[in-house]
């Protein structure tokens, strides 16, 4: 359980469902694709499944942190 803005909560929830049951290598590829999407770099839409819903967050620069904070935490934990 946690308290955060809607974008943070939704993106972190999507991430947790998306990474469940994946190997570390698979999870890293998914996360790399997510960060590429946030940075407007090429990415694989199919790999992101429902997290693709965050594809327009980059248009509101002040919300990128919201959409990536949970993902960054997971990346650090995996390192």
Backbone as numpy.savetxt, mean C-alpha at the origin, in Angstrom:
# Nx Ny Nz CAx CAy CAz Cx Cy Cz
-6.43 -3.19 16.16 -7.27 -2.00 16.16 -6.40 -0.76 16.16
-6.88 0.27 15.52 -6.14 1.52 15.48 -7.06 2.66 15.13
-6.56 3.85 15.33 -7.33 5.05 15.00 -6.49 5.87 14.03
-7.07 6.18 12.89 -6.37 6.97 11.87 -7.41 7.51 10.90
-6.94 8.28 9.93 -7.86 8.80 8.92 -8.36 7.65 8.05
-9.39 7.92 7.30 -10.02 6.89 6.47 -9.05 6.31 5.45
-8.26 7.15 4.82 -7.32 6.66 3.80 -6.27 5.75 4.43
-5.75 6.15 5.55 -4.75 5.33 6.24 -5.34 3.99 6.66
-6.51 4.04 7.26 -7.17 2.82 7.72 -7.49 1.89 6.55
-8.05 2.45 5.49 -8.42 1.63 4.33 -7.21 1.02 3.65
-6.18 1.83 3.40 -5.01 1.30 2.69 -4.28 0.24 3.51
-4.21 0.43 4.81 -3.55 -0.56 5.67 -4.38 -1.84 5.75
-5.68 -1.71 5.78 -6.55 -2.88 5.78 -6.40 -3.66 4.47
-6.38 -2.94 3.35 -6.19 -3.59 2.05 -4.85 -4.31 2.01
-3.82 -3.66 2.54 -2.49 -4.26 2.56 -2.49 -5.55 3.36
-3.09 -5.52 4.54 -3.05 -6.72 5.39 -3.77 -7.89 4.72
-4.87 -7.62 4.05 -5.58 -8.68 3.33 -4.78 -9.16 2.12
-4.15 -8.25 1.44 -3.39 -8.56 0.24 -2.14 -9.39 0.55
-1.50 -9.12 1.67 -0.24 -9.79 2.00 -0.44 -11.10 2.75
-1.63 -11.33 3.25 -1.91 -12.55 4.01 -1.60 -13.78 3.17
-0.77 -14.68 3.73 -0.44 -15.93 3.06 0.64 -15.83 2.00
1.20 -14.64 1.80 2.23 -14.45 0.78 3.61 -14.72 1.39
4.54 -15.13 0.54 5.92 -15.25 0.98 6.50 -13.85 1.13
7.64 -13.75 1.74 8.30 -12.46 1.90 8.61 -11.84 0.54
9.09 -12.64 -0.39 9.41 -12.13 -1.73 8.16 -11.64 -2.45
7.08 -12.39 -2.35 5.82 -11.98 -2.98 5.32 -10.67 -2.37
5.40 -10.58 -1.04 4.94 -9.38 -0.34 5.77 -8.17 -0.76
7.08 -8.35 -0.88 7.95 -7.24 -1.29 7.59 -6.75 -2.69
7.29 -7.67 -3.60 6.91 -7.28 -4.96 5.61 -6.49 -4.96
4.66 -6.94 -4.16 3.38 -6.23 -4.06 3.62 -4.83 -3.50
4.40 -4.75 -2.45 4.66 -3.45 -1.82 5.44 -2.53 -2.76
6.39 -3.06 -3.49 7.12 -2.24 -4.47 6.16 -1.67 -5.51
5.22 -2.49 -5.96 4.23 -2.03 -6.93 3.35 -0.94 -6.34
2.97 -1.10 -5.09 2.14 -0.09 -4.42 2.88 1.25 -4.33
4.14 1.20 -3.91 4.92 2.44 -3.80 5.15 3.05 -5.19
5.35 2.23 -6.19 5.48 2.75 -7.56 4.21 3.47 -7.97
3.06 2.91 -7.63 1.79 3.55 -7.95 1.70 4.92 -7.27
2.10 4.98 -6.02 2.05 6.24 -5.27 3.00 7.29 -5.86
4.11 6.81 -6.44 5.12 7.72 -7.00 4.92 7.94 -8.50
3.79 7.49 -9.02 3.46 7.63 -10.44 4.50 6.99 -11.35
5.01 5.86 -10.93 5.93 5.05 -11.73 5.15 3.85 -12.27
5.70 3.15 -13.25 5.01 1.96 -13.77 4.79 0.91 -12.68
3.60 0.29 -12.71 3.26 -0.74 -11.73 2.27 -1.72 -12.36
2.13 -2.87 -11.72 1.22 -3.92 -12.19 -0.10 -3.81 -11.43
-1.14 -3.33 -12.10 -2.45 -3.14 -11.48 -2.99 -4.45 -10.90
-2.84 -5.53 -11.64 -3.38 -6.82 -11.21 -2.78 -7.29 -9.89
-1.53 -6.98 -9.67 -0.86 -7.40 -8.45 -1.44 -6.71 -7.21
-2.00 -5.52 -7.39 -2.48 -4.74 -6.25 -3.92 -5.05 -5.85
-4.62 -5.80 -6.68 -6.01 -6.17 -6.39 -6.81 -4.94 -5.95
-7.47 -5.00 -4.78 -8.33 -3.87 -4.38 -7.55 -2.64 -3.94
-6.26 -2.78 -3.67 -5.44 -1.62 -3.29 -5.31 -0.63 -4.44
-5.70 -1.07 -5.63 -5.70 -0.18 -6.79 -6.64 1.00 -6.55
-7.54 0.86 -5.62 -8.46 1.95 -5.28 -7.72 3.20 -4.81
-6.47 3.05 -4.42 -5.67 4.18 -3.94 -4.89 4.85 -5.07
-5.18 4.48 -6.31 -4.37 4.95 -7.45 -4.41 6.46 -7.68
-5.39 7.14 -7.19 -5.46 8.59 -7.39 -5.02 9.42 -6.19
-4.56 8.75 -5.16 -4.14 9.45 -3.95 -3.00 10.44 -4.25
-2.13 10.08 -5.18 -0.99 10.95 -5.50 -1.43 12.34 -5.96
-2.68 12.46 -6.40 -3.18 13.76 -6.85 -3.40 14.72 -5.68
-3.44 14.18 -4.49 -3.54 14.99 -3.28 -2.29 14.70 -2.45
-1.24 15.44 -2.72 0.07 15.16 -2.12 0.02 15.03 -0.60
-0.86 15.79 0.04 -0.95 15.72 1.50 -1.53 14.40 1.99
-2.08 13.57 1.10 -2.67 12.28 1.48 -1.76 11.10 1.17
-0.65 11.33 0.49 0.26 10.22 0.17 0.77 9.57 1.46
1.10 10.38 2.43 1.59 9.84 3.71 0.52 8.96 4.35
-0.73 9.41 4.28 -1.83 8.62 4.84 -1.92 7.25 4.18
-1.77 7.23 2.87 -1.93 6.00 2.11 -0.72 5.08 2.18
0.40 5.58 2.71 1.61 4.75 2.73 2.13 4.44 4.13
1.61 5.06 5.15 2.19 4.88 6.49 2.15 3.43 6.96
1.04 2.75 6.76 0.96 1.34 7.14 1.86 0.47 6.29
1.94 0.79 5.01 2.80 0.05 4.09 4.27 0.23 4.46
4.65 1.45 4.83 6.03 1.71 5.23 6.37 0.96 6.52
5.42 0.91 7.43 5.65 0.17 8.69 5.87 -1.30 8.41
5.05 -1.87 7.53 5.21 -3.29 7.17 6.55 -3.53 6.50
6.94 -2.63 5.63 8.24 -2.77 4.95 9.39 -2.78 5.96
9.32 -1.88 6.95 10.36 -1.85 7.98 10.37 -3.13 8.81
9.20 -3.63 9.13 9.13 -4.87 9.91 9.71 -6.04 9.14
9.50 -6.04 7.83 10.03 -7.13 7.01 11.54 -7.04 6.85
12.08 -5.84 6.92 13.54 -5.67 6.82 14.21 -6.16 8.10
